[in-house]
Amino acid sequence: MSEPLNIRGAVDLSALAPAKEQERMKAQTTNENGEQVIPGPFVRDVTMESVQSFLELSLHVPLVVVFTSPRSEGSLALAKTLESQILSRGGAIGLGLVEADSSPEIAQAFQVQAVPTTLAVLGGNPVPLFQGTMDDADVAKALDSVLQAAEQLSVHGRLDGDEDGSLPEPELPPHVKEANEALSAGDFDKAHAAYTKALKENPGDEVAKVELARVELLQRVQGYDVQSIMSTAKDADLTDVDLHLQASDIEVAASRPESAFGRLLAVIRATSGDDREKARERIVALFNIVGIHDPLVTEVRKQLASALM
């Protein structure tokens, strides 16, 4: 029998493609008959390496994922039933198989407490479907409900069954291509110009805003004497704001945002006036680079609000 599941923010969705990229992908995979056809198998194994692409796929095709274990004969039987039902629907729904014992990180991310557990994944979000085993008729009804929900969410692409197929990379706008090529060549100035032009043409381009902030970070760090700054900042007074701003840039560029945010919060608490404002502006800029939906950023925002009071 099915039981309610408890899934609250089970996975981090901040890495999913922005809405504009999703629209470009939809246009890229829609044929002359108006059908969105996505290359890929009807049934696939989901691992830590592929779970993000599985979530991306659910932006375009309704998916179901079942968690199984070789220790549970019922879960293996359910997986076969689901696979049979999915195959009979000709790509209208895709199925992901997760072996919970060998992929405990995925089970934990989806807050799976027992096997078998089956979820729908629609628009990047996991949705409880049922827990435990079900007979063929009830499985069919559950899949029908997924299709109905997908239709309401305008997620109605179809997989083509290509075992080697995958979601194609979206075609990038000219300014993004130009910027990516410049970054690959280490030309930060050219990349900065490309993103600046993009924002001039479309001030609401949030992706370009974030990428511009990242390029500006790289430009700043490129001119730093990293070893000297980090050595000096270790014992420097918190009122030496410029030094700590430089150190925080280096820490974010080195994938140590926790250290950068802790440093800047300390500076904000120890300063006032223009110095405090400089630190506040920098920490907000770094929020965008790390990701505004990142749990760390969410927590630091709360601390920032408290520090500014």
Secondary structure as UniProt FT lines:
FT   TURN            14..15
FT   HELIX           19..28
FT   TURN            32..33
FT   STRAND          36..38
FT   STRAND          43..45
FT   TURN            48..50
FT   HELIX           51..57
FT   TURN            58..60
FT   STRAND          63..68
FT   TURN            70..71
FT   HELIX           73..88
FT   TURN            89..91
FT   STRAND          94..99
FT   TURN            100..102
FT   HELIX           104..109
FT   TURN            110..111
FT   STRAND          117..122
FT   TURN            123..124
FT   STRAND          125..131
FT   HELIX           136..152
FT   TURN            153..154
FT   STRAND          158..159
FT   TURN            163..164
FT   HELIX           174..184
FT   TURN            185..186
FT   HELIX           188..201
FT   TURN            203..204
FT   HELIX           206..222
FT   HELIX           226..233
FT   TURN            238..239
FT   HELIX           241..253
FT   TURN            254..255
FT   HELIX           257..270
FT   HELIX           273..290
FT   TURN            292..293
FT   HELIX           295..308
//
